[in-house]
Amino acid sequence: MSDLATEDDIARARSDPAFRQQLLAHNLEQLLSALNIMRKNNDKDPKSVRLIKEGVDLAVKLADRLHQKERDPGPKAA
């Protein structure tokens, strides 16, 4: 699995619950690892703080995109 989720990954995750869990777990693990490194380095640089916020935002956006199908299953037959 690459570092970033591709559109193909997102599409597969929407239809494959096991892959969705794997994708979320992988991306959250990467985020937590980066946050832990910054915490250990006691990194308070404004750029680092901004990157942490961006990482959290990206994780939330990924989760939202993966769950979008559940919230909006598409058009319904009339």
ROSELUM-664509 format. One record per residue: x, y, z of N, C-alpha, C, O in turn; residue number from 1; chain. Coordinates in steps of 0.1 Angstrom, whole numbers, always signed. Layout:
! ROSELUM-664509
n_c1,n_c2,n_c3,ca_c1,ca_c2,ca_c3,c_c1,c_c2,c_c3,o_c1,o_c2,o_c3,pos,unit
X,Y,Z,X,Y,Z,X,Y,Z,X,Y,Z,NUM,A $
...
END
This chain:
! ROSELUM-664509
n_c1,n_c2,n_c3,ca_c1,ca_c2,ca_c3,c_c1,c_c2,c_c3,o_c1,o_c2,o_c3,pos,unit
+9,-12,+0,+0,+0,+0,+9,+12,+0,+18,+13,+8,1,A $
+6,+22,-9,+14,+34,-10,+12,+43,+2,+3,+40,+11,2,A $
+19,+54,+3,+18,+63,+14,+5,+70,+14,-1,+73,+25,3,A $
+0,+74,+2,-13,+81,+2,-23,+72,-5,-20,+64,-14,4,A $
-36,+74,-1,-47,+67,-6,-50,+72,-20,-52,+84,-22,5,A $
-50,+64,-30,-54,+68,-44,-69,+67,-45,-76,+62,-37,6,A $
-74,+73,-56,-88,+72,-60,-92,+58,-61,-104,+54,-57,7,A $
-84,+49,-66,-87,+35,-67,-89,+29,-53,-97,+20,-51,8,A $
-80,+32,-44,-80,+28,-30,-94,+32,-24,-100,+24,-17,9,A $
-97,+44,-26,-110,+50,-21,-122,+42,-26,-131,+38,-19,10,A $
-122,+40,-39,-133,+33,-46,-134,+18,-40,-145,+13,-37,11,A $
-122,+12,-39,-122,-2,-34,-127,-2,-19,-134,-11,-15,12,A $
-122,+7,-12,-126,+8,+3,-141,+10,+5,-147,+5,+14,13,A $
-147,+17,-5,-162,+19,-4,-170,+6,-5,-181,+4,+0,14,A $
-164,-4,-13,-171,-16,-16,-166,-28,-8,-172,-39,-9,15,A $
-154,-26,-2,-148,-37,+5,-145,-33,+20,-135,-27,+22,16,A $
-154,-37,+29,-152,-33,+43,-139,-37,+49,-133,-30,+57,17,A $
-134,-49,+46,-121,-53,+51,-110,-44,+46,-101,-41,+54,18,A $
-110,-41,+34,-100,-32,+28,-101,-18,+34,-91,-12,+37,19,A $
-113,-14,+36,-116,-1,+42,-109,+0,+56,-102,+10,+59,20,A $
-111,-10,+64,-105,-11,+77,-90,-11,+76,-83,-4,+84,21,A $
-84,-18,+67,-70,-19,+65,-65,-5,+61,-54,-1,+66,22,A $
-71,+1,+52,-67,+14,+47,-67,+25,+58,-58,+32,+60,23,A $
-78,+25,+66,-79,+34,+77,-68,+31,+87,-62,+41,+92,24,A $
-66,+19,+91,-56,+15,+101,-42,+19,+96,-35,+25,+104,25,A $
-39,+16,+83,-26,+20,+78,-24,+35,+79,-13,+39,+83,26,A $
-33,+43,+74,-32,+57,+74,-31,+63,+88,-24,+73,+90,27,A $
-39,+58,+97,-39,+63,+111,-26,+59,+118,-21,+67,+126,28,A $
-21,+47,+114,-8,+43,+120,+3,+53,+116,+12,+56,+123,29,A $
+3,+56,+103,+13,+66,+98,+12,+79,+105,+22,+85,+109,30,A $
+0,+84,+106,-3,+97,+113,+2,+96,+127,+9,+105,+132,31,A $
-1,+86,+135,+3,+85,+149,+18,+84,+150,+24,+89,+159,32,A $
+24,+77,+141,+39,+76,+141,+45,+90,+139,+55,+93,+146,33,A $
+40,+97,+130,+46,+111,+127,+43,+120,+139,+52,+127,+143,34,A $
+31,+119,+145,+28,+127,+157,+37,+123,+169,+42,+132,+176,35,A $
+40,+110,+170,+48,+105,+181,+62,+110,+180,+69,+114,+189,36,A $
+68,+110,+167,+81,+115,+165,+82,+130,+169,+91,+135,+175,37,A $
+72,+138,+164,+72,+152,+168,+71,+154,+183,+77,+163,+188,38,A $
+63,+146,+189,+61,+147,+204,+74,+144,+211,+78,+152,+220,39,A $
+81,+134,+207,+94,+130,+213,+104,+141,+211,+113,+143,+219,40,A $
+104,+148,+199,+113,+158,+197,+109,+172,+203,+116,+182,+202,41,A $
+98,+171,+210,+92,+183,+216,+92,+195,+206,+96,+206,+209,42,A $
+87,+192,+194,+88,+201,+183,+76,+211,+184,+64,+207,+182,43,A $
+79,+223,+187,+69,+234,+189,+70,+244,+177,+65,+255,+178,44,A $
+78,+241,+167,+80,+250,+156,+66,+252,+149,+59,+242,+147,45,A $
+63,+264,+146,+49,+267,+140,+47,+259,+127,+36,+255,+125,46,A $
+57,+256,+120,+56,+248,+108,+52,+234,+111,+43,+228,+105,47,A $
+58,+229,+122,+55,+215,+126,+41,+214,+132,+34,+204,+129,48,A $
+37,+224,+139,+23,+225,+145,+13,+225,+133,+3,+218,+134,49,A $
+16,+233,+123,+7,+234,+111,+6,+220,+104,-4,+216,+100,50,A $
+18,+213,+103,+18,+200,+97,+10,+190,+105,+3,+181,+99,51,A $
+11,+190,+118,+3,+181,+126,-12,+184,+124,-20,+174,+122,52,A $
-16,+196,+123,-30,+200,+121,-34,+195,+107,-45,+189,+106,53,A $
-26,+197,+97,-29,+192,+84,-30,+177,+83,-39,+171,+77,54,A $
-22,+170,+90,-22,+155,+91,-35,+150,+97,-41,+141,+92,55,A $
-39,+157,+108,-52,+153,+114,-64,+156,+105,-73,+148,+104,56,A $
-63,+168,+98,-74,+171,+89,-75,+161,+77,-86,+157,+73,57,A $
-63,+157,+72,-63,+147,+61,-69,+133,+66,-76,+127,+58,58,A $
-65,+129,+78,-71,+117,+84,-86,+117,+85,-93,+108,+81,59,A $
-91,+129,+89,-106,+130,+90,-112,+130,+76,-122,+124,+74,60,A $
-106,+137,+67,-111,+138,+53,-111,+124,+47,-121,+120,+40,61,A $
-101,+116,+49,-100,+102,+44,-112,+94,+50,-119,+87,+42,62,A $
-113,+95,+63,-124,+87,+69,-138,+92,+63,-147,+84,+61,63,A $
-140,+105,+62,-152,+110,+56,-154,+105,+42,-166,+101,+38,64,A $
-144,+105,+34,-145,+100,+20,-149,+85,+20,-157,+81,+12,65,A $
-143,+78,+29,-146,+63,+29,-160,+60,+34,-166,+50,+29,66,A $
-165,+69,+42,-179,+67,+47,-189,+74,+40,-201,+73,+43,67,A $
-185,+81,+29,-195,+89,+21,-205,+80,+15,-217,+84,+15,68,A $
-202,+69,+11,-211,+60,+4,-222,+56,+14,-234,+54,+11,69,A $
-218,+54,+27,-228,+50,+37,-238,+61,+40,-250,+59,+42,70,A $
-233,+74,+39,-242,+85,+42,-250,+89,+29,-262,+93,+30,71,A $
-244,+87,+17,-251,+91,+5,-250,+80,-5,-241,+80,-13,72,A $
-259,+70,-4,-258,+58,-12,-261,+61,-27,-260,+52,-35,73,A $
-264,+73,-31,-267,+77,-45,-282,+78,-47,-290,+77,-38,74,A $
-285,+80,-60,-299,+83,-63,-308,+70,-61,-303,+59,-63,75,A $
-320,+73,-57,-329,+62,-55,-339,+61,-67,-342,+71,-73,76,A $
-343,+49,-69,-353,+46,-80,-366,+53,-77,-371,+52,-65,77,A $
-372,+58,-87,-385,+65,-85,-397,+55,-85,-408,+59,-83,78,A $
END
